């Protein structure tokens, strides 16, 4: 994990690939849990917390308890919860294919918000390449939706993109006061602490408490939960927390398109989803945007070093 401290670009590539791979187990769990979003989130982050406690008990990782983390963790937890809530609502009222297009605005929003917060002003070239990646995501998902779009769903997803951007900025702002694993632990506590009672109340009212435990007897559900907990919620999130404190927001955000491309490749190989010229060209635009933003950032750093010398 600590390789990301020395090579944040590699860290950004790895965590976005892991986020992209997470789409497959998320899709499987959504089907196996009959679309119960609150139960899915509770099981996912409950598993993550259990693994964190096991690793801590074995001495493999170290982190302070939630109460000892101080006020720095509050905005991170708040924006994580708001992002999860708005995204869950939005996907229910907006075609899932087109939803990813709106969420693809996160890099652009994060970059723009970083201007007043961190005084990080991206160049025109970097903004152009970020928009290039966004156009690639739009192109990939332009094949039509699988449901009826609503204004409410659009607004919820737009708020989710904004909250996700605010989360990125909060991690960048307070990441120096908290270790990457403490940020991951706090986010998992917040998600489990809110969604577990929601899932429990929902199943208690409907008289289906047994349905909370029943899915855990399915080996495929367990495998998907373990991947999401270890690969995505724990490892990939910790890598992201490291990267966001070591790269300009424009450069770090530009890698998010890699998760979209990864999800497409997984869908084609595992699920047999279509992959035609539109998807190929869209993926090319995404990767071109990532390359462009980071190439310009590297050249800017070289010019700065030469100027100092």
matplotlib code that plots the C-alpha trace (Angstrom):
import matplotlib.pyplot as plt

x = [0.0, 2.8, 4.1, 1.5, 3.4, 6.5, 4.5, 1.1, 0.4, 0.7, -1.5, -4.2, -4.2, -4.4, -7.3, -9.3, -8.9, -10.1, -13.1, -13.9, -13.7, -16.1, -19.0, -19.2, -19.7, -22.0, -24.2, -24.2, -25.1, -27.9, -29.5, -29.0, -30.3, -33.3, -32.2, -32.1, -29.6, -29.6, -28.8, -26.1, -24.4, -24.7, -23.3, -20.5, -19.2, -20.0, -17.7, -15.1, -15.2, -14.9, -11.8, -10.3, -10.7, -9.2, -6.2, -5.8, -6.0, -3.3, -1.1, -1.1, -2.5, -3.0, -5.7, -7.2, -10.8, -13.5, -13.9, -10.1, -10.0, -11.2, -13.3, -11.2, -13.1, -16.6, -16.7, -15.3, -18.0, -20.7, -19.8, -19.4, -22.9, -24.5, -22.7, -24.0, -27.5, -27.9, -26.4, -28.7, -31.8, -30.6, -30.0, -33.6, -35.1, -32.6, -31.4, -28.3, -26.4, -26.9, -26.3, -22.6, -22.4, -23.5, -21.2, -18.4, -18.6, -16.8, -13.3, -14.4, -16.2, -13.3, -10.9, -13.0, -13.6, -9.9, -9.3, -10.7, -9.9, -6.3, -5.4, -4.7, -5.5, -5.5, -4.2, -6.5, -4.9, -5.7, -9.3, -9.5, -8.2, -10.6, -13.5, -12.0, -12.3, -15.8, -16.8, -15.4, -17.6, -20.6, -19.9, -19.5, -22.9, -24.8, -26.4, -29.7, -31.0, -32.7, -35.4, -37.3, -35.2, -36.7, -35.8, -35.6, -33.2, -31.0, -30.8, -30.0, -27.1, -25.8, -25.8, -24.0, -21.3, -20.9, -20.8, -18.2, -16.1, -16.4, -15.3, -12.2, -11.4, -12.0, -9.7, -7.1, -7.6, -7.6, -5.5, -2.5, -4.2, -5.4, -3.7, -5.2, -6.4, -8.1, -10.0, -11.1, -12.1, -14.1, -15.9, -16.8, -18.1, -20.3, -21.8, -22.5, -23.7, -26.4, -27.4, -27.4, -30.3, -32.1, -31.9, -32.8, -35.8, -37.0, -36.9, -38.4, -41.4, -41.9, -41.5, -38.5, -35.7, -34.5, -33.7, -30.8, -29.0, -30.2, -27.9, -24.8, -25.4, -24.7, -20.9, -21.2, -22.6, -19.7, -17.1, -18.6, -18.7, -15.1, -13.9, -15.9, -14.7, -11.0, -10.4, -12.6, -13.7, -10.4, -7.4, -8.6, -10.0, -6.8, -4.8, -7.2, -6.7, -2.9, -3.1, -5.4, -2.8, 0.1, -1.3, -2.9, -6.7, -6.8, -4.2, -5.8, -9.3, -8.3, -7.7, -11.4, -12.2, -10.0, -12.6, -15.2, -13.0, -12.2, -15.9, -16.5, -13.8, -15.1, -18.6, -17.4, -15.3, -17.4, -21.0, -20.7, -21.9, -21.5, -18.2, -18.3, -16.6, -18.4, -17.1, -13.6, -13.4, -14.9, -12.4, -9.6, -10.9, -10.9, -7.3, -6.2, -7.7, -5.8, -2.6, -3.0, -3.7, -0.8, 1.6, 0.9, 1.2, 4.6, 5.8, 4.6, 6.6, 9.7, 9.4, 9.0, 12.1, 14.1, 12.9, 13.9, 17.4]
y = [0.0, 2.4, 2.3, 4.9, 7.4, 7.1, 6.7, 8.3, 7.8, 4.1, 4.2, 6.2, 3.6, 0.7, 2.1, 3.1, -0.4, -1.9, 0.5, -0.6, -4.2, -3.6, -3.1, -6.8, -7.9, -4.9, -6.1, -9.7, -8.5, -6.2, -9.2, -11.7, -9.1, -8.2, -4.6, -3.9, -1.0, -0.4, -4.1, -4.2, -1.2, -2.5, -5.9, -4.4, -2.0, -4.3, -6.9, -4.1, -3.2, -6.9, -7.3, -4.1, -5.3, -8.7, -7.1, -4.7, -7.6, -9.5, -6.3, -6.0, -2.4, 0.3, 3.0, 5.0, 4.4, 6.7, 8.8, 9.5, 10.8, 14.3, 16.8, 16.3, 13.1, 14.7, 16.4, 13.2, 11.1, 13.7, 13.9, 10.1, 9.7, 12.4, 11.0, 7.4, 8.6, 10.9, 8.3, 5.5, 7.7, 9.0, 5.5, 4.5, 7.4, 7.6, 5.1, 3.4, 3.8, 7.5, 7.9, 7.1, 10.0, 12.5, 10.9, 11.3, 15.0, 14.4, 15.0, 18.3, 19.5, 18.4, 20.3, 23.5, 23.4, 22.9, 26.4, 28.4, 25.8, 24.9, 27.6, 24.9, 26.5, 23.9, 25.0, 25.3, 22.2, 20.2, 21.3, 20.4, 16.9, 16.5, 17.3, 14.8, 12.1, 13.2, 13.1, 9.5, 8.4, 10.1, 8.3, 4.9, 5.3, 6.8, 3.6, 4.4, 3.9, 1.1, 3.1, 6.4, 9.5, 12.0, 15.5, 14.3, 11.5, 13.9, 16.3, 13.6, 12.3, 15.8, 16.3, 12.9, 14.1, 17.3, 15.5, 13.0, 16.0, 17.6, 14.2, 14.3, 17.8, 16.9, 13.9, 16.2, 18.8, 16.6, 13.7, 15.0, 14.7, 11.2, 8.1, 6.6, 3.6, 5.9, 7.7, 4.3, 3.1, 6.3, 6.1, 2.5, 3.3, 6.1, 4.0, 1.0, 3.1, 4.7, 2.0, -1.0, 0.5, 1.4, -2.1, -3.6, -1.3, -2.0, -5.8, -5.6, -3.6, -6.0, -9.1, -10.4, -10.2, -13.6, -12.1, -10.2, -13.4, -15.7, -14.2, -15.0, -18.7, -18.1, -18.6, -16.2, -13.4, -14.0, -13.9, -10.6, -9.1, -10.0, -8.5, -5.3, -5.1, -5.9, -4.9, -1.8, -0.4, -1.1, -1.3, 0.9, 3.5, 3.7, 4.1, 6.9, 8.6, 8.5, 9.7, 12.6, 14.0, 13.7, 14.9, 18.1, 17.6, 17.9, 15.1, 12.8, 13.3, 12.6, 8.9, 8.2, 7.4, 4.3, 2.8, 3.2, 1.5, -1.3, -1.8, -2.0, -4.6, -6.7, -6.5, -7.7, -10.5, -11.8, -10.8, -10.8, -7.2, -5.5, -3.8, -2.0, 1.0, 3.5, 1.8, 1.5, 5.2, 6.3, 4.3, 5.8, 9.3, 8.5, 7.3, 10.1, 12.6, 10.9, 10.9, 14.6, 15.9, 14.1, 14.9, 18.6, 18.4, 16.7, 19.4, 22.1, 20.6, 20.4, 24.1, 25.0, 23.1, 24.7, 28.1, 27.5, 26.4]
z = [0.0, 0.9, -2.7, -3.4, -1.2, -3.5, -6.7, -6.4, -10.2, -9.8, -6.7, -8.6, -11.4, -9.0, -6.8, -9.9, -11.4, -8.1, -8.0, -11.6, -10.7, -7.8, -10.3, -10.9, -7.3, -6.7, -9.6, -8.3, -4.8, -6.1, -7.8, -4.9, -2.3, -4.6, -4.9, -1.1, -1.1, 2.6, 3.4, 0.7, 2.2, 5.8, 4.9, 2.8, 5.4, 8.3, 6.6, 6.1, 9.8, 10.9, 8.7, 10.0, 13.6, 12.7, 11.0, 14.0, 16.4, 14.5, 14.5, 10.7, 10.8, 13.4, 13.7, 16.5, 17.6, 16.2, 19.3, 19.3, 15.7, 16.6, 14.6, 11.4, 10.7, 10.8, 7.4, 5.8, 7.3, 6.5, 2.8, 2.6, 4.0, 1.8, -1.3, -0.6, 0.2, -2.9, -5.2, -3.8, -4.3, -7.7, -9.2, -8.3, -10.3, -13.2, -15.8, -14.4, -17.7, -17.9, -14.1, -14.6, -17.1, -14.4, -11.8, -14.4, -13.6, -10.3, -11.6, -13.2, -10.0, -7.8, -9.9, -10.0, -6.2, -5.6, -7.1, -4.2, -1.5, -2.3, -4.7, -7.3, -10.7, -13.5, -16.9, -19.8, -21.3, -18.1, -18.2, -21.8, -21.1, -18.2, -20.5, -23.0, -20.4, -19.6, -23.2, -23.4, -20.5, -22.1, -25.4, -23.7, -21.9, -24.8, -25.8, -24.0, -20.5, -18.8, -17.1, -17.1, -16.2, -13.8, -12.7, -9.1, -10.1, -12.0, -9.1, -6.7, -8.8, -9.4, -5.6, -5.3, -7.7, -5.7, -2.4, -3.8, -4.9, -1.4, 0.1, -2.1, -0.9, 2.7, 2.5, 0.9, 3.6, 6.7, 5.4, 7.1, 10.5, 10.0, 8.6, 5.4, 7.4, 10.0, 7.2, 5.8, 9.2, 9.9, 6.6, 7.2, 10.7, 9.3, 6.5, 8.7, 11.6, 9.5, 7.0, 9.4, 11.6, 8.3, 7.0, 10.4, 10.8, 7.3, 7.7, 11.2, 10.0, 7.1, 9.3, 7.3, 9.8, 8.7, 5.2, 6.8, 7.7, 4.9, 2.1, 4.2, 3.5, -0.2, -1.0, -3.9, -1.7, 0.8, -2.0, -3.3, 0.1, 0.8, -2.4, -1.8, 1.8, 1.3, -2.3, -2.6, 0.8, 2.5, 0.2, -2.7, -0.4, 1.6, -1.6, -2.7, 0.7, 0.1, -3.5, -2.7, -0.2, -2.7, -6.0, -7.3, -7.5, -11.3, -11.7, -9.1, -10.3, -13.9, -13.2, -12.3, -15.9, -15.6, -13.3, -16.0, -18.6, -16.2, -15.5, -19.3, -19.8, -16.9, -18.3, -21.7, -20.5, -17.6, -18.5, -22.3, -22.6, -26.0, -26.8, -30.2, -31.9, -29.6, -26.5, -27.9, -29.0, -25.7, -23.7, -25.8, -25.0, -21.2, -21.3, -23.5, -20.9, -18.0, -20.0, -21.0, -17.5, -15.9, -18.7, -18.4, -14.6, -15.0, -17.4, -15.1, -12.2, -14.4, -15.3, -11.7, -10.7, -13.5, -12.5, -8.8, -10.0]

ax = plt.figure().add_subplot(projection="3d")
ax.plot(x, y, z, "-o")
ax.set_aspect("equal")
plt.show()
